[in-house]
Amino acid sequence: MNLPVANFTHQFLLAMPGMADPRFTESVIYMVHHDQDGAVGLVINHATGLSLEELFNEVAIDVEDRPAWLSARVMSGGPVAAHVGFVLHRDQGQWQSSRVLQDNLCLTSSRDILQAIAEGRGPEDFLLILGYAGWGPMQLEQEMVANAWLNCPFNEQIVFHLPLEQRWLQAARTMGVDMRLLDIGVGHA
């Protein structure tokens, strides 16, 4: 079967209603990378049970001045390598292990950014994420053909400023789609 060629890098994937995998129910995934070898994304709307304060305590980093963000939840980026942490943020900075993705959006995996955040000199907008979602070659394309996902443009307001529980519906609304009205059987003959 010839599958359509597409590249979903720097887009959102939205889990369609009726997603078969409960780990991705109503997920919004920011696609970090997608090519013929596979894809990597970060779920941006599913929280772990861990607060940022608990995570900073766990990694022995003191946080100054008790900022409001300290009670926010760490995101569950996906089922792969759930013990590995990432910071998705704006503003490049000078971190030891950082990758500029697109549009001033960066992904950093080094401890120095956590220290900077704790000291109030890190990026203003950030998500702390554990784990990621991954697909092998042509796996995502097969899931797209099976109507498991809807892709839509990236929107940094959704990532950094919208409450978690609103992200899935709002991302779809940016394209004029109401996910609550979609019939999961449409498109299958």
C-alpha positions, -999 to 999 in steps of 0.1 A, spaced: 0 0 0 14 34 -10 9 59 18 8 96 14 41 114 19 39 142 45 60 158 71 43 167 103 74 184 120 64 215 139 27 207 138 2 194 163 -12 159 161 -46 156 177 -59 122 188 -92 116 170 -123 107 191 -122 69 197 -84 67 199 -77 30 204 -47 36 226 -58 50 260 -24 66 266 -33 90 238 -69 98 245 -76 134 236 -39 141 232 -23 171 216 12 161 204 38 187 194 58 170 166 95 175 172 107 155 142 92 135 113 109 120 83 111 86 64 129 70 94 101 78 119 87 105 141 91 119 176 65 140 194 57 154 229 23 152 244 16 187 257 -17 182 275 -14 151 297 0 158 332 19 133 354 11 132 391 43 151 397 44 188 404 74 210 393 82 215 430 84 177 435 105 173 405 129 201 415 131 185 450 138 151 434 167 164 414 180 184 444 176 219 429 165 247 452 139 271 438 141 307 449 112 329 459 85 302 455 72 313 420 36 305 410 46 280 384 60 257 411 27 240 416 22 233 379 24 197 367 51 179 348 38 167 314 37 131 304 53 135 269 45 99 259 52 63 268 88 61 255 116 68 279 93 81 306 122 87 329 139 111 305 132 148 309 129 176 284 121 213 286 101 227 257 106 264 258 108 297 239 140 317 237 172 299 228 195 306 257 229 290 261 221 255 275 244 226 273 221 203 254 196 224 234 181 221 200 164 250 182 132 235 166 115 264 148 101 298 154 122 305 185 110 272 200 136 250 216 140 216 233 166 213 260 175 182 279 204 194 302 202 201 339 215 237 335 182 249 322 165 235 353 190 254 375 184 286 355 146 282 358 149 277 396 170 308 399 146 329 379 169 334 349 155 307 327 129 310 299 97 326 308 75 302 288 84 265 293 69 230 298 88 203 317 81 170 300 90 134 309 91 109 281 80 112 244 59 95 217 77 77 190 68 61 157 89 38 135 93 42 97 58 47 81 40 39 113 26 74 117 16 75 81 -4 43 86 -20 57 117 -30 89 98 -46 68 70 -65 49 97 -79 82 110 -62 80 144 -48 115 142 -57 149 128 -28 173 121 -31 210 125 -8 240 127 14 246 157 1 273 181 24 285 208 -4 301 228 -20 266 232 13 252 244 23 278 269 -8 297 279 -39 276 277 -50 253 305 -43 216 298 -79 205 297 -87 231 269 -58 223 246 -73 194 226 -106 211 217 -89 245 211 -63 232 188 -90 216 167 -110 249 168 -81 267 152 -91 248 120 -128 252 126 -132 216 138 -153 206 168 -138 173 180 -170 166 200 -190 164 168 -167 141 148 -180 106 140 -151 81 145 -166 58 118 -164 84 90 -139 76 63 -139 38 66 -155 18 38 
